[in-house]
Amino acid sequence: MKTISRVLLFVLCTAFSSYAQQDTTDYKSYENKVEYEIGGVDVTGAESRDKNAIRSITGLTVGKKIRVPGPDIAKAIKSLWRLRLFDDVKIIETKTLGDIIFLEIQLKERATLSRYSYKGVKKSLHDDLNDELASIITKGSIVTDAQKELAKNKIKAFFVEKGKLDATVKITEISDEIKENSVRLVFEVDQKERVKVENIIFLGNKNLSARKLRKSMGSTKRKGTWFKKTKFIKSEYEEDKRKIIAEYNKKGFIDARIVKDSVWRYNQYSDLMIKIWIDEGQRYFFRDITWKGNSKYTADQLSKILGIAKGDVYNPELLENRLRFSQDGRDISSLYMDDGYLGLTVDPIMVAVGTDSVDLQIQIAEGPQFTIDKVIIEGNDRTHEHVVRRTVRTKPGRKFSRSDIVRSQREIMNLGYFNPETMNMDTPVNPNRGTVDIKYILEERPSDQLELSAGYGGASGLLGTLGLTFNNFSLANINDRSSWSPLPQGDGQRLSLRVQSNSRFLNSYNFTFTEPWLGGKQPRSLTVGAVHTSFDFSTLGQGSLKITRGSIGLGTQLKWPDDFFSSNTALTIESIRLVEYNRGQFFVDVDDQIVNISDGNFKNFHIRQTFTRSSVAEPIYPRRGSRVSLTLQFTPPYSLFRNSTPGNFSPAERQALIDRENRYRGPGNPMSEAEEDFFIIGQEQAEKFEYLEYHKWRFDADWYFNIFGKVVLYANAKIGVVGSYTDDIGLSPFERFELGGDGLSNQNVGITGKDIIALRGYEVNELEQNALGGATVFDKFTMEMRFPLSLNPNSTIYFHTFLQGGNSWRTFKQFNPFDVKRSVGVGMRVFLPMFGLLGFDYGYGIDRNLPDGTPFSQFGKFSIVLGFEPD
């Protein structure tokens, strides 16, 4: 071996070390090994590392005896290379004093990562990609080629999971100009187009069609599928193959299996083809079902709940639903758990399998009954605990009941004070005592609302509205200033104040107060309200109108037919005063003539009875359930107790009325003979309806269906009818229906004793009955598909498409439920806790009666929603 010079150097380098430079290092010959004692070890080039730790890793410590050349130096260098922290490692002899040697460890640190960025990726995906890379690379760490390759594969896999099978990733390493000895990485992503599924082909399917099997695949869809993007994601495809087998299992083919499948592309630019080979196997049926271990209920009782008969197609999914937690509560587990058997286990065992049938033994371990020990409510920061506690069905000392818990959650959500998205519960069990605690974990959300709006209506001038609704008010805490925010809150009472004013014509004041638990022990509500509205158009020569109304209502929850029913009874006293009110809003039919009612004092004393069945939870964005109500509003039948019909004036009375009117009109402007006759008819009708009498019926129904995910199909039907007690009195000019518009803009016109019914896509004046004082019959049908954008309680937002149809008729004889004015359109709703509901609709009126040649765009109409959903 060649001997070179006096300086000893042992160097081990990787393939990444630079050998382009000329090597001038002298080496010690291995033929002359000398034993030394280490006198000192210096470390250079590792400014960011712990030098004592480096010395410890090498094993070269002061006082240790080593041979030079020898294995200790080589071993030390290998230990440092294994750290993967350095680009170069050298150990040099700096000097010797006799048998004492001094060494220097020369290191060149690898660059660390200062930051990394993405190119070709939307900012909305950056956080998701950062999560993917968090376990691979971190800022301040050394990045190896292996780590970069792993990061590259992770990013590619991320986009492959989104159906971008051809995505490519390029990594560029750039020296950081800001931080010394550091680099930054740029991940440049070319996502390419999403690879679609051209077709899914099935072979071997004889009993289930290919269409049925494709439908069973929840995520993997071929091109042309409605409402579903076509893409291929491996994990979802594997899950869809299991769903295909589950679909066969539901039809009794419990031996069905996928023999093989193939996924391919004809070339790199084509979409995917999928072919699946299926072995269906034999179809099986239920035969004998026996029970074992049941003592609480008989086999006949359990079989009735199970609802599966001998000869039914063997369906493991149906069997599982009937044994455990079906959506409708018809299952064995619910039967037991509603009676306290919290530890119940129920297992179906196949005891015999024939050529085409299966015998089952359902084994039950009932366990002990559990009672409720504590009911704990957490998170009600503003709402007083008794408000929540009186709502829940789970009470200490009662047997545990699953249905009571489900119902309690629904009732808490219906309060409207808590976030349904974060609502949770816990049921810690104490098996030794046979008790269970029920803990409701809640999160308060704002529930009060502010209505503040202003608009300019031309001749009507500036119209301003200020409304305040406190949905969690507390009358008892008025003297407790600590509970004010901004008014006392926490007792679940509702206080609503609303003022609407027009400096020229309109002043309206509205007050409502509701106590939902009158007496605090039963869900009986008390509502009191008062309204005063004044329209004064005398400056325009159109007279004035004043309405004053007071009401009181009592509501209660019923137990029959079931406890989803409720009843509400309201008593209302209303005074309507017209003085020369000639705005054409109140008409009656007299001998085939339509007569305008412009003067008079009218008393509207009526009782309103409503029966409602509601299984709807989540009042802001319901996803399932229904709400059906029937309302009867009626006055006393005064005419049945009178000897004569009011409004038949004697000649003297007629002349006195004419003279009074002529004096009002002034000298030189007396009524003509025809005007006198028409005036007297109006006065007779005004006297006839001084005490309003009518009966009014309303049927309203809402249904909510959770189609998939959080998408909801909403359906609605409304029908209303107003009738009279006798033909002599006839139909009242008040309490009719006005259909059309957005239910908001026509309130200033129709606020006077009418039910305002919105019909999207149509103006109010497009339905002829509205110009004749309103209709006595109407119907309206709606379907909406709702797509949520945000269900955050601070801003619930959803879009919807709708189909709607409705119409109104002057008399019941004209009523035709199939003659409707149709519309289609789109809209959006935004619920802000402080401002309530905001939104818009754009409706296209299919049956609008517009002149020939009207542009297509004129058939559409925008509608605004403020504060509440129009009727």
C-alpha positions in Angstrom: 0.0 0.0 0.0 1.3 3.4 -1.0 2.5 5.7 1.8 1.8 9.4 1.5 3.0 12.2 3.9 2.7 13.0 7.6 -1.0 13.9 8.0 -3.5 11.1 8.8 -6.9 11.3 7.2 -9.6 8.8 6.9 -12.5 9.8 4.6 -15.7 8.0 3.8 -18.0 9.7 1.2 -21.2 8.9 -0.5 -21.9 9.1 -4.2 -23.3 12.6 -3.6 -19.8 14.0 -2.5 -18.0 16.0 -5.0 -14.9 14.3 -6.4 -14.4 16.8 -9.2 -12.0 18.8 -7.1 -8.3 17.6 -6.9 -7.7 15.3 -3.9 -4.6 16.7 -2.1 -5.1 14.8 1.2 -2.3 12.7 2.6 -3.1 9.2 3.9 -1.3 7.1 6.6 -0.2 3.7 5.6 -2.1 0.8 7.1 1.2 -1.1 7.4 2.3 1.2 10.3 -0.5 1.0 12.9 0.2 3.1 16.0 -1.9 3.2 19.2 -2.8 6.6 20.5 -4.7 8.1 23.4 -7.2 10.8 22.3 -6.2 14.1 23.8 -9.0 16.2 22.2 -11.8 16.2 19.6 -12.8 19.4 17.9 -16.0 19.6 15.8 -16.3 22.2 12.9 -18.9 22.9 10.3 -21.9 21.9 12.4 -23.0 25.2 13.7 -26.6 24.3 14.3 -25.9 20.9 15.9 -25.0 19.9 19.5 -21.2 19.2 19.3 -21.2 17.1 22.4 -23.9 14.9 20.9 -21.8 14.5 17.8 -18.7 13.4 19.8 -20.9 11.0 21.7 -22.3 9.5 18.5 -18.8 8.9 17.1 -17.5 7.3 20.3 -14.3 9.3 20.0 -14.0 10.6 23.6 -11.0 12.1 25.4 -8.9 9.4 27.1 -10.0 6.6 24.7 -7.2 4.6 23.1 -7.5 4.0 19.4 -5.3 2.5 16.7 -4.4 4.8 13.8 -5.1 3.7 11.2 -7.8 1.4 12.7 -11.5 0.5 12.9 -12.5 3.3 15.4 -12.2 6.1 12.9 -14.1 4.2 10.2 -16.8 3.3 12.6 -17.2 6.9 13.8 -17.5 8.2 10.2 -20.2 5.6 9.4 -22.2 6.6 12.5 -22.2 10.2 11.3 -23.3 9.2 7.8 -26.2 7.2 9.2 -27.6 10.4 10.7 -28.3 11.7 7.1 -27.6 15.2 8.3 -24.4 15.9 6.4 -23.2 16.1 2.9 -19.5 15.5 3.8 -17.8 14.0 6.8 -14.0 14.0 7.5 -11.9 13.2 10.6 -8.4 14.8 10.6 -5.4 14.4 12.8 -4.5 18.0 13.8 -1.4 17.1 15.8 0.3 14.4 18.0 2.3 14.8 21.2 4.0 11.5 21.8 1.3 8.9 22.1 -1.4 11.6 22.5 -3.5 12.4 19.3 -5.7 15.4 18.6 -8.6 15.0 16.1 -10.9 17.4 14.2 -14.3 16.2 12.9 -15.0 18.3 9.8 -18.7 18.3 8.7 -20.7 19.9 6.0 -24.4 20.2 6.9 -27.2 19.5 4.5 -29.5 22.4 3.7 -32.8 22.5 5.7 -36.3 23.2 4.4 -37.4 26.8 4.9 -40.8 26.6 3.2 -42.6 24.9 0.4 -45.3 26.1 -2.0 -47.7 24.8 -4.7 -48.1 25.7 -8.3 -51.1 24.8 -10.4 -53.3 24.2 -7.3 -56.2 26.2 -6.1 -55.6 28.0 -2.7 -58.7 26.2 -1.3 -56.8 22.9 -1.6 -53.5 24.1 0.1 -54.6 23.2 3.6 -55.7 19.7 2.5 -52.3 19.1 0.8 -50.5 20.5 3.9 -52.3 17.9 6.0 -51.2 15.2 3.5 -47.5 16.2 3.7 -47.4 17.0 7.5 -46.0 13.5 8.4 -43.4 13.6 5.6 -41.7 17.0 5.5 -41.6 19.8 8.0 -40.1 23.2 8.0 -36.6 23.3 9.5 -35.9 19.7 8.7 -33.6 18.2 6.2 -35.3 16.9 3.1 -33.9 13.8 1.5 -34.5 12.5 -2.0 -36.6 9.7 -0.5 -38.8 12.2 1.3 -39.3 14.3 -1.8 -40.3 11.2 -3.7 -42.7 10.2 -1.0 -44.2 13.8 -1.0 -44.6 13.6 -4.8 -46.5 10.3 -4.5 -48.7 11.7 -1.8 -49.7 14.7 -3.8 -50.4 12.6 -6.9 -52.5 10.2 -4.8 -54.4 13.2 -3.4 -55.5 14.2 -6.9 -56.1 10.6 -8.0 -58.6 10.3 -5.2 -60.4 13.2 -6.9 -60.6 11.3 -10.2 -57.5 13.1 -11.7 -55.8 9.8 -12.6 -53.3 11.5 -15.0 -52.1 14.1 -12.6 -48.3 14.7 -12.6 -46.1 16.4 -9.9 -42.7 18.0 -10.5 -40.5 19.1 -7.5 -38.1 22.0 -7.9 -35.5 22.7 -5.1 -34.4 26.3 -4.9 -31.8 27.8 -2.6 -33.4 30.2 -0.2 -31.9 33.7 -0.6 -33.2 34.8 2.9 -32.1 32.0 5.1 -28.6 30.6 4.9 -28.0 26.9 4.1 -31.7 26.4 3.5 -33.9 25.5 0.5 -37.5 25.9 -0.6 -39.5 23.3 -2.5 -42.0 24.1 -5.2 -44.5 21.4 -6.0 -45.7 22.0 -9.6 -48.9 20.0 -10.2 -50.4 19.4 -13.6 -53.8 18.1 -12.6 -55.0 17.2 -16.1 -58.7 16.6 -16.8 -60.7 14.3 -14.6 -60.8 10.8 -16.1 -64.4 9.8 -16.5 -66.0 6.4 -16.7 -67.2 5.7 -20.2 -69.2 2.6 -19.4 -69.8 -0.1 -16.8 -70.5 -3.5 -18.3 -71.9 -6.5 -16.3 -71.6 -10.1 -17.3 -73.4 -13.0 -15.7 -76.3 -10.9 -14.3 -79.5 -12.7 -15.1 -81.9 -11.6 -12.3 -80.8 -8.0 -11.8 -80.5 -5.7 -14.7 -77.3 -3.8 -15.5 -79.3 -0.5 -14.9 -80.2 -1.7 -11.4 -76.6 -2.7 -10.6 -75.2 0.6 -11.8 -77.8 2.4 -9.6 -76.6 0.5 -6.6 -73.1 1.8 -7.1 -73.1 4.9 -5.0 -70.0 6.7 -6.2 -68.8 5.1 -9.4 -71.1 6.4 -12.2 -70.7 6.3 -15.9 -71.1 9.3 -18.2 -74.6 10.6 -18.6 -75.8 10.0 -15.0 -77.9 12.8 -13.7 -76.9 14.8 -10.6 -73.7 12.9 -10.2 -70.2 13.5 -11.4 -68.5 10.7 -13.2 -65.1 9.9 -11.8 -63.1 6.9 -10.8 -61.7 6.6 -7.3 -60.2 3.3 -6.4 -61.4 3.2 -2.8 -64.9 4.2 -3.7 -64.9 1.6 -6.6 -64.0 -1.1 -4.1 -66.8 0.0 -1.8 -69.2 0.1 -4.8 -68.4 -3.5 -5.6 -69.5 -4.4 -2.1 -72.7 -2.5 -2.7 -73.4 -4.6 -5.8 -73.1 -7.7 -3.7 -75.3 -6.1 -1.0 -78.0 -5.4 -3.6 -77.9 -9.1 -4.6 -78.1 -10.1 -1.0 -81.3 -7.9 -0.6 -82.9 -9.9 -3.4 -82.1 -13.3 -1.7 -78.9 -14.1 -3.5 -76.7 -14.5 -0.5 -74.0 -16.5 -2.4 -73.5 -13.8 -5.0 -70.0 -12.8 -5.7 -67.9 -10.9 -8.1 -65.7 -13.4 -10.0 -63.4 -10.8 -11.4 -63.4 -7.3 -12.8 -61.3 -5.3 -15.2 -60.6 -1.6 -15.4 -58.8 -0.3 -18.5 -58.3 2.5 -21.0 -57.9 2.1 -24.7 -55.2 4.8 -24.6 -53.9 7.6 -22.3 -56.5 10.0 -23.7 -59.6 7.8 -23.5 -62.0 7.4 -20.5 -62.2 4.3 -18.4 -64.0 1.1 -19.2 -65.2 -1.2 -16.4 -66.2 -4.8 -16.8 -67.5 -6.9 -13.9 -68.2 -10.6 -14.0 -70.8 -11.8 -11.5 -71.8 -15.3 -10.2 -75.3 -14.7 -8.9 -75.8 -18.1 -7.2 -79.1 -19.4 -5.8 -81.9 -17.2 -4.5 -82.9 -18.0 -0.9 -86.1 -17.5 1.1 -86.9 -17.3 4.8 -88.3 -20.6 6.2 -88.6 -21.1 9.9 -87.7 -18.4 12.4 -87.5 -19.3 16.1 -86.6 -17.3 19.2 -84.3 -18.2 22.1 -83.6 -16.3 25.4 -86.7 -14.1 25.3 -88.6 -13.8 28.6 -90.0 -10.3 28.5 -92.0 -10.8 25.2 -93.4 -13.9 23.7 -92.3 -15.3 20.4 -95.5 -14.2 18.7 -95.0 -10.7 19.9 -91.5 -10.6 18.6 -92.4 -12.2 15.3 -95.1 -9.5 14.8 -92.5 -6.8 15.3 -90.1 -8.6 13.0 -92.7 -8.7 10.3 -91.0 -11.4 8.2 -93.1 -14.4 7.1 -92.1 -17.8 5.9 -91.6 -17.7 2.1 -90.3 -14.1 2.1 -87.2 -13.4 0.1 -84.1 -13.7 2.3 -83.0 -10.1 2.8 -80.2 -9.7 5.4 -80.5 -5.9 5.3 -84.2 -6.0 6.1 -83.5 -8.6 8.8 -80.8 -6.3 10.3 -83.2 -3.2 10.2 -86.0 -5.2 11.9 -83.6 -6.3 14.6 -81.7 -3.1 15.3 -82.5 0.6 15.0 -84.8 1.0 12.0 -85.7 4.5 10.9 -89.3 4.1 11.9 -88.6 2.6 15.3 -90.1 -0.8 14.3 -87.4 -3.2 15.4 -86.6 -5.6 18.2 -83.9 -3.5 19.8 -86.1 -0.4 20.1 -88.9 -2.6 21.6 -86.5 -3.7 24.4 -84.5 -0.4 24.8 -87.7 1.6 25.2 -88.4 -0.5 28.3 -84.9 -0.1 29.9 -83.0 -3.1 28.4 -80.0 -1.0 27.5 -77.6 -4.1 27.4 -79.8 -6.1 25.0 -78.0 -8.2 22.4 -79.8 -9.9 19.6 -78.1 -12.2 17.1 -79.6 -14.1 14.2 -78.0 -17.5 13.7 -78.5 -19.7 10.6 -79.4 -23.1 11.9 -80.1 -24.7 8.6 -79.6 -23.9 4.9 -81.6 -25.8 2.4 -81.5 -25.7 -1.4 -83.4 -22.5 -1.5 -84.3 -21.6 2.1 -82.8 -20.6 5.4 -83.9 -21.4 9.0 -83.0 -18.8 11.6 -82.8 -18.9 15.4 -82.7 -15.4 16.8 -80.8 -15.5 20.1 -81.6 -12.8 22.6 -79.7 -11.8 25.8 -82.1 -9.4 27.5 -79.9 -8.4 30.4 -81.1 -6.2 33.3 -83.4 -3.1 33.0 -81.7 0.2 33.5 -83.2 3.3 35.0 -82.1 6.9 34.5 -80.1 8.3 37.4 -79.1 11.8 36.4 -80.1 14.0 33.5 -77.2 16.5 32.8 -77.5 19.5 30.5 -74.3 21.2 29.4 -73.6 24.2 27.2 -76.7 26.2 28.0 -74.9 29.5 28.6 -77.9 31.8 28.1 -80.9 29.5 28.3 -82.0 28.6 31.8 -81.7 24.9 32.6 -85.4 24.5 33.4 -86.3 25.6 29.9 -84.4 22.6 28.5 -85.2 20.2 31.3 -89.0 20.7 30.9 -88.7 19.9 27.2 -86.8 16.5 27.5 -88.7 13.2 27.9 -85.9 11.6 29.9 -86.5 12.0 33.6 -84.5 10.7 36.6 -86.1 7.5 38.0 -87.7 6.5 34.7 -86.7 3.5 32.7 -84.2 4.1 30.0 -86.0 4.7 26.6 -84.3 5.1 23.3 -87.4 6.7 21.7 -87.6 9.2 24.6 -84.0 10.2 23.9 -84.6 10.6 20.1 -87.8 12.7 20.9 -85.9 14.8 23.5 -83.2 15.7 20.9 -85.9 16.7 18.5 -87.7 18.9 21.0 -84.4 20.6 22.0 -83.6 21.4 18.4 -87.1 22.8 17.9 -86.5 25.3 20.6 -84.3 27.1 18.1 -81.7 28.2 20.8 -79.0 25.5 20.1 -76.9 24.5 17.2 -78.2 21.2 15.8 -75.0 20.5 13.9 -73.0 20.3 17.2 -75.6 18.8 19.5 -74.4 15.6 21.1 -75.2 13.4 24.0 -73.5 10.8 26.3 -74.9 7.9 28.2 -72.5 6.7 30.9 -73.7 3.4 32.3 -73.2 2.1 35.9 -73.8 -1.6 35.5 -73.4 -2.3 39.2 -76.3 -0.1 40.1 -78.3 -0.7 37.0 -78.5 3.0 36.2 -77.5 5.3 33.3 -76.9 9.0 33.1 -78.2 11.0 30.2 -76.0 14.0 29.3 -77.1 16.5 26.6 -74.2 18.5 25.2 -75.4 21.7 23.7 -74.0 24.8 22.0 -76.0 28.1 22.2 -76.6 30.1 19.1 -78.1 33.5 18.6 -81.9 33.5 18.4 -83.0 37.1 18.6 -83.8 39.0 15.4 -83.7 42.6 14.2 -85.8 43.8 11.2 -84.6 47.1 9.9 -85.6 48.3 6.4 -86.5 51.3 4.4 -87.8 51.8 1.0 -89.1 54.5 -1.3 -92.4 53.9 -3.0 -92.9 56.9 -5.3 -96.3 58.4 -4.3 -96.2 56.5 -1.0 -93.0 58.2 0.0 -90.4 56.7 2.4 -91.5 53.6 4.2 -89.5 52.5 7.3 -89.8 49.3 9.3 -88.3 48.5 12.7 -88.9 45.1 14.2 -87.4 43.4 17.2 -88.0 39.7 18.1 -86.7 38.2 21.3 -87.1 34.5 21.1 -85.6 33.6 24.4 -87.1 36.4 26.6 -87.5 36.3 30.3 -90.3 38.4 31.9 -89.3 37.2 35.4 -85.8 38.6 35.1 -86.7 42.2 34.2 -85.3 43.3 37.6 -82.1 41.2 37.1 -79.8 43.4 35.1 -77.2 40.7 34.8 -79.5 38.7 32.5 -80.1 41.6 30.1 -78.5 41.1 26.6 -79.9 43.5 25.5 -83.2 42.5 27.3 -83.6 39.8 30.0 -83.3 36.4 28.5 -83.2 32.7 29.3 -86.9 31.6 30.0 -87.9 30.7 26.4 -90.6 33.4 26.2 -91.1 35.3 22.9 -91.5 39.0 22.7 -92.1 40.7 19.3 -92.3 44.5 18.7 -92.8 46.0 15.2 -93.3 49.5 14.0 -94.0 50.4 10.4 -94.5 54.0 9.3 -94.9 56.1 6.2 -94.7 59.8 6.9 -97.6 60.4 4.5 -100.1 57.5 4.7 -99.2 54.5 7.0 -98.7 53.9 10.7 -98.7 50.4 12.0 -97.8 49.0 15.5 -97.6 45.3 16.4 -97.0 43.6 19.8 -96.9 39.9 20.6 -95.9 38.0 23.7 -95.8 34.2 24.1 -95.3 32.1 27.3 -94.7 28.6 26.0 -95.2 26.9 29.4 -98.0 28.5 31.2 -97.7 27.6 34.8 -94.4 25.9 34.2 -95.6 22.3 34.5 -97.3 21.5 31.2 -96.5 22.5 27.5 -99.5 24.9 27.4 -98.7 28.2 25.7 -100.3 31.6 26.2 -100.1 34.2 23.5 -101.4 37.8 23.7 -101.1 40.3 20.9 -102.3 43.7 19.7 -102.1 45.4 16.3 -103.1 48.9 15.3 -102.8 50.0 11.6 -103.9 53.3 10.1 -104.0 54.2 6.4 -104.9 57.8 5.6 -105.2 58.6 1.9 -107.5 61.6 2.5 -105.0 63.9 0.9 -105.4 61.9 -2.3 -109.2 61.9 -2.0 -109.2 58.1 -1.3 -110.4 58.2 2.4 -108.9 56.3 5.3 -108.8 52.9 6.9 -108.1 52.0 10.6 -107.7 48.5 12.0 -107.4 47.7 15.7 -107.0 44.1 16.8 -106.5 42.3 20.1 -106.1 38.6 20.5 -105.4 35.9 23.1 -104.5 32.3 22.3 -104.0 29.1 24.2 -102.0 26.1 22.9 -101.4 22.6 24.2 -99.7 19.4 23.2 -102.1 16.5 22.7 -101.6 12.9 23.5 -104.2 11.5 21.0 -103.9 10.3 18.3 -100.2 10.7 19.3 -98.1 13.3 21.0 -96.9 14.9 17.8 -100.4 16.6 17.7 -101.0 20.0 19.1 -104.0 22.3 19.4 -104.1 26.1 19.4 -107.2 28.2 20.1 -107.2 31.9 19.6 -109.9 34.5 20.4 -109.6 37.8 18.4 -111.6 41.0 18.6 -111.0 43.4 15.6 -112.4 46.7 14.6 -112.3 47.9 11.0 -113.3 51.5 10.2 -113.6 52.8 6.6 -114.2 56.4 5.8 -114.6 57.1 2.0 -112.0 54.4 1.4 -112.0 54.2 -2.4 -108.9 52.2 -3.1 -110.9 49.2 -4.5 -110.1 46.5 -2.0 -113.4 45.3 -0.5 -116.2 44.1 -2.7 -119.4 42.1 -2.4 -121.8 40.6 -5.0 -125.3 42.2 -5.0 -127.7 41.0 -7.7 -124.9 40.1 -10.1 -123.2 43.5 -9.4 -119.9 43.9 -7.7 -120.3 46.7 -5.1 -117.3 48.4 -3.5 -117.5 48.8 0.3 -116.0 52.2 1.2 -117.6 53.3 4.5 -118.6 51.7 7.7 -117.6 50.3 11.1 -117.1 46.6 11.1 -116.6 44.3 14.0 -114.7 41.0 13.5 -115.1 38.8 16.5 -113.8 35.3 15.7 -112.4 32.1 17.1 -109.5 30.4 15.4 -108.9 26.7 16.1 -105.8 25.0 14.7 -104.9 21.3 14.9 -101.3 20.5 13.9 -99.2 17.4 13.6 -95.5 18.1 13.3 -92.6 15.6 13.3 -90.2 18.2 12.0 -86.9 18.8 13.7 -84.3 21.5 12.9 -86.7 24.4 12.2 -84.2 26.4 10.1 -83.2 23.7 7.7 -85.5 20.7 8.2 -84.3 17.4 6.5 -87.0 15.0 7.3 -90.5 14.8 8.8 -93.8 16.5 8.1 -96.1 19.3 9.3 -99.8 19.1 8.6 -102.3 21.6 10.0 -106.1 22.2 9.7 -107.4 25.6 10.7 -111.0 26.7 11.2 -111.7 30.4 11.8 -115.3 31.3 12.5 -117.5 34.1 13.8 -120.8 33.7 15.6 -123.7 33.2 13.1 -125.5 36.4 14.0 -128.0 36.1 11.1 -129.4 33.0 12.6 -130.6 34.9 15.6 -132.0 38.0 13.9 -135.7 38.5 12.9 -134.7 40.5 9.8 -131.8 41.0 7.5 -129.9 44.2 8.3 -129.3 46.8 5.6 -132.9 47.2 4.3 -133.4 51.0 4.7 -136.8 52.7 4.8 -137.4 55.6 2.4 -136.8 58.1 5.2 -133.5 56.4 6.1 -132.4 56.3 2.5 -133.1 60.1 2.1 -131.3 60.9 5.3 -128.2 59.0 4.1 -128.3 60.8 0.7 -128.6 64.2 2.3 -125.6 63.5 4.6 -123.5 62.4 1.7 -124.4 65.5 -0.4 -123.5 67.7 2.5 -120.1 66.0 2.7 -119.6 66.5 -1.0 -120.3 70.2 -0.7 -122.8 72.5 -2.5 -122.9 72.3 -6.3 -121.7 68.7 -6.4 -124.8 66.6 -5.5 -125.0 62.9 -6.5 -126.9 61.9 -9.6 -129.8 59.5 -9.4 -127.7 56.6 -10.5 -125.0 57.6 -7.9 -127.6 57.7 -5.2 -128.8 54.2 -6.0 -125.2 52.8 -6.0 -124.4 54.7 -2.8 -127.4 53.3 -1.0 -126.5 49.8 -2.0 -123.0 50.3 -0.6 -124.5 51.7 2.7 -126.9 48.7 2.9 -124.0 46.3 2.5 -121.9 48.2 5.1 -124.7 47.8 7.6 -125.3 44.2 6.7 -121.7 43.4 7.4 -121.3 45.5 10.5 -120.9 42.3 12.5 -118.9 40.1 10.2 -120.0 36.5 9.9 -118.1 33.8 8.0 -116.3 30.5 8.4 -112.8 30.1 6.9 -110.9 26.8 6.5 -107.2 26.3 5.8 -105.3 23.1 5.1 -101.5 23.3 5.0 -99.1 20.5 4.7 -95.3 20.4 4.4 -93.1 17.3 3.8 -89.3 17.0 4.0 -87.3 14.1 2.4 -83.6 13.7 2.9 -82.7 12.6 -0.7 -78.9 12.1 -0.3 -76.3 13.8 1.9 -77.8 17.0 3.1 -79.9 17.6 0.0 -83.6 17.9 0.8 -86.8 17.5 -1.3 -89.5 19.8 0.1 -93.2 19.5 -0.9 -96.0 21.7 0.2 -99.8 21.9 -0.4 -102.2 24.7 0.7 -105.9 25.0 0.3 -108.2 27.7 1.7 -112.0 28.2 1.6 -114.2 31.0 3.0 -117.9 30.4 3.4 -121.1 32.1 4.7 -123.8 30.8 7.0 -126.8 32.1 4.9 -127.3 33.3 1.4 -129.1 36.4 2.6 -125.9 37.7 4.2 -123.5 36.2 1.6 -119.8 36.2 1.6 -117.9 38.7 3.8 -115.8 41.4 2.0 -113.1 40.7 4.5 -110.9 37.7 5.4 -110.5 36.6 1.8 -107.4 35.3 0.0 -105.0 37.3 -2.2 -102.8 35.1 -4.3 -99.8 36.3 -6.2 -96.6 38.4 -5.9 -93.9 37.6 -3.3 -96.1 37.9 -0.2 -94.0 40.9 0.9 -94.5 43.8 -1.6 -98.3 43.3 -1.6 -98.6 43.5 2.2 -98.9 47.2 2.1 -101.9 46.8 -0.1 -103.3 43.6 1.3 -102.7 44.1 5.0 -106.4 44.9 5.5 -108.0 41.7 6.6 -106.8 39.2 3.9 -104.6 36.1 3.8 -101.6 37.0 1.6 -100.4 34.0 -0.4 -97.2 34.3 -2.5 -97.1 32.9 -6.0 -93.6 33.1 -7.5 -93.4 34.3 -11.1 -96.6 36.3 -11.0 -97.6 39.8 -10.1 -100.5 40.4 -7.7 -102.7 42.0 -10.4 -102.3 39.1 -12.8 -104.9 37.1 -10.9 -108.2 38.7 -11.6 -109.8 37.9 -8.3 -107.3 40.2 -6.5 -108.8 43.2 -8.4 -112.3 42.2 -7.1 -111.6 42.2 -3.4 -109.9 38.8 -3.2 -110.9 35.2 -3.6 -112.9 32.9 -1.4 -111.1 29.7 -2.6 -107.5 29.1 -3.4 -105.0 26.3 -3.8 -101.2 26.2 -4.1 -98.7 23.4 -4.6 -94.9 23.6 -4.3 -91.9 21.3 -4.7 -88.3 22.4 -4.0 -85.0 20.7 -4.2 -82.7 22.3 -1.5 -78.9 22.3 -1.7 -77.1 23.6 1.4 -74.1 25.7 1.1 -73.5 26.3 4.8 -75.4 25.0 7.8 -73.4 27.1 10.2 -75.8 28.4 12.8 -74.4 31.9 12.4 -75.2 31.9 8.6 -77.3 29.1 7.2 -77.3 29.3 3.4 -79.0 27.1 0.9 -80.0 27.2 -2.8 -83.1 25.7 -4.3 -84.9 25.0 -7.5 -88.7 25.0 -7.4 -91.9 24.0 -9.2 -95.0 25.8 -8.1 -98.6 26.1 -9.1 -101.6 27.9 -7.7 -104.8 29.7 -8.5 -107.8 31.4 -6.8 -111.5 31.6 -7.5 -114.3 34.0 -6.5 -116.7 31.3 -5.6 -116.5 27.6 -4.7 -118.5 26.7 -7.8 -115.7 28.0 -9.9 -113.1 25.9 -8.0 -111.0 23.6 -10.2 -107.9 22.2 -8.5 -106.3 21.3 -11.8 -106.5 24.8 -13.2 -103.3 26.3 -11.8 -100.9 29.0 -12.8 -97.5 27.3 -13.0 -94.0 28.6 -12.4 -90.4 27.3 -12.3 -87.3 28.9 -11.0 -84.4 29.1 -8.6 -83.7 30.9 -5.4 -81.5 31.3 -2.3 -82.1 31.6 1.4 -79.8 33.0 4.0 -80.7 32.8 7.7 -78.8 35.2 10.0 -79.7 34.9 13.6 -79.8 38.7 14.1 -81.8 39.5 11.0 -83.8 36.3 10.4 -84.5 35.0 6.9 -83.2 36.8 3.8 -83.4 35.6 0.2 -84.7 35.9 -3.3 -86.5 33.8 -5.9 -86.5 34.1 -9.7 -89.6 32.6 -11.0 -90.6 32.0 -14.6 -94.4 32.2 -14.9 -95.3 29.6 -17.5 -99.0 30.7 -17.7 -98.5 34.4 -17.5 -101.1 36.2 -19.7 -98.8 38.7 -21.4 -99.3 40.3 -24.9 -98.2 38.4 -28.0 -94.6 39.2 -28.8 -93.5 39.7 -25.2 -89.8 38.9 -24.9 -89.0 35.6 -23.2 -87.1 37.5 -20.4 -90.3 39.3 -19.4 -91.9 36.1 -18.2 -89.5 35.9 -15.3 -89.9 37.8 -12.0 -87.7 38.4 -9.0 -89.2 38.1 -5.5 -87.5 39.3 -2.3 -87.8 37.5 1.0 -87.2 39.5 4.2 -87.7 38.3 7.8 -89.9 35.3 7.1 -90.9 32.7 4.5 -94.0 34.0 2.6 -97.2 32.0 3.0 
